[in-house]
């Protein structure tokens, strides 16, 4: 899950970076919307993976299985 989140996050950042036209400096709204969606989804997946990892580490410290 963590790798999927990182992939979506990096894909979103690349899309966001390339969503502007270099000659006219106009933004492509569809590309930017897609980029923001990928960034948000990737961040959410990373948050969930980190939260799950912390719960597992707390269980190991307490001696739970």
N, C-alpha and C positions, 0 to 999 in steps of 0.2 A: 504494500500500500504506500509506503514511503517513496519508493522509486517512481510509482505512477504519479504521485503528487509532485515530485521534483520535475518529472517530464512535462506535465501540464503547466507547471509554473514557468519553466524555461521556454516552452513553446509560446505561452502567452506573452512573456516579456519580449521575445523575438517578434511576434506579430505586432505588438504595441510599438516597437522600435521602427518597424517597416510600414506602419500604417500611414505615414506622412509622405506626400509626394515631394521629392527633393527640389523640384523646379518651381512649383507654385506654392509650396509650403501649406497645402491644404490637406486636411485629415480625411481619410476614408472612414466614415462612420461605421460601416459594417465590419471592417477589419478591427477597428478599435473596440467595438462592442464584443466581438468574438474574443479579442485579447483579454479584455476585462473579465469575461466569463471564465476563460481558462485560468487566469491568475487567481480568481476567487475560488474556483474548484480545486486547483492545486494547493492553495493555501489551506483550505478546509481539510483536504486529505492529509496534508502534512501535520496539521493540528491533531487530527484524530489518531494518526500513527504515533505521534509523540505522547499523547495522552495514554494510549494503550501501553506503550513501552514503559512509561512511568509507573503505571499500575502493576505491571509485571515485576518491575524492579522492587517496588514496595512489598509485594508478596514474597519475593525471594528473601528480602531482608528480614521479614517477620518469620520466616520459616514455613510459610504456607506453600501448598503445592498448586 
